[in-house]
Amino acid sequence: MVMTEAQKKRLAEAKAESDPQKRMIRMAVFISDNCDEGVKQKVCDYMESRIDLWLESNREEKG
């Protein structure tokens, strides 16, 4: 993917976000705005698997 200067700036800003949740949201918005459907699907699948792992980990800690 060839990025414009504006896209490079937005991506750099997203990566520089210090709050992990805000960083994830900014990266997701960037991907949504700039990537094709195949990439979007892969990212969604990955995020879903990470959320599942996080939920499972929290259940184990509380259980």
Secondary structure in CASP SS format (residue, H / E / C, confidence):
PFRMAT SS
TARGET T0000
AUTHOR 0000-0000-0000
METHOD secondary structure of the structure
MODEL  1
M C 1.00
V C 1.00
M C 1.00
T C 1.00
E H 1.00
A H 1.00
Q H 1.00
K H 1.00
K H 1.00
R H 1.00
L H 1.00
A H 1.00
E H 1.00
A H 1.00
K H 1.00
A H 1.00
E C 1.00
S C 1.00
D C 1.00
P H 1.00
Q H 1.00
K H 1.00
R H 1.00
M H 1.00
I H 1.00
R H 1.00
M H 1.00
A H 1.00
V H 1.00
F H 1.00
I H 1.00
S H 1.00
D H 1.00
N H 1.00
C C 1.00
D C 1.00
E H 1.00
G H 1.00
V H 1.00
K H 1.00
Q H 1.00
K H 1.00
V H 1.00
C H 1.00
D H 1.00
Y H 1.00
M H 1.00
E H 1.00
S H 1.00
R H 1.00
I H 1.00
D H 1.00
L H 1.00
W H 1.00
L H 1.00
E H 1.00
S H 1.00
N H 1.00
R H 1.00
E H 1.00
E H 1.00
K H 1.00
G C 1.00
END
